[in-house]
Amino acid sequence: MTIALGHRRARSVGLRPVRVGALARSTIGIVAYLVLWEVVGRRGWFGSTFPPLSDIVATLTGAQRRPVLARAFSSTASAAGIGLVLGVVAAVSGAALSLVAPPLRRGIDQLAIILHAVPVISLAPLFIVTIGREGTPIAIAALSAGFAMFVAATAAVEAARPPQHDVFTALGSGAVRRFVDLQLPASIPGMVDGLRLAAPAALLGAVLGEWFGAPRGLGVLIVSAMQNYQIELLWAAALATALTSMIVYGMLTRLARVASRRWPS
């Protein structure tokens, strides 16, 4: 027992320098990138359309532009959130239906592929005519998130191992009972993993949907700033979108790790 405890302590002590070293390298790389961005912008090496990072941050946090950016961000976040929920519900429902009713799986898979393959630029005018300009960002966000979640969900619901299926077969469980008690819990880590891909896709889909004539949002602000040559505002809106996507992805990555520990495959 003493030897085992010694090995555990050695492993834990050995892991700490590795983690600290990786964090230090990541921090140095990020800081170096930000400093390079500032220098390139100050020197004007890429022209006037590539401003220094400090000017972009000043525009993003300044009192003059902050209310405009806050309203646009609120609209985009709302559209992306609603689209994410709709896309996830549709994707999980389709994956569950294809599992419970195997003859429908081929048709559901083909429908998902077709919807994903159709260019957004051809769907947006149809959405504007049918559901209006305010609903178009939500619809495109739902489509963007739905395909990523559907791919993850169809793989996740089959994560249960064959011996586990054998136990349920021996107990005489039906397809619905097997899905609720076995396949659904086993699919949670894969579902969360798909969710971290679907959330940034929904945000990007909402921004793209706003480009086609939405009344407000970060996409509208980006187009307006580009047309009026407001370079700092353009970069500030793009940076807000990127930072939001990164933060959401990081939070869901953390949640995916927790789910993997709670429901190991």
Salt bridges, closest charged atoms under 4 A:
GLU38 OE2 - ARG42 NE 2.91
ASP55 OD1 - ARG42 NH2 3.35
ASP109 OD2 - ARG105 NE 3.58
GLU134 OE2 - ARG216 NH1 3.66
GLU158 OE2 - ARG105 NH1 2.46
ASP181 OD2 - ARG177 NE 2.21
ASP193 OD1 - ARG196 NE 2.58
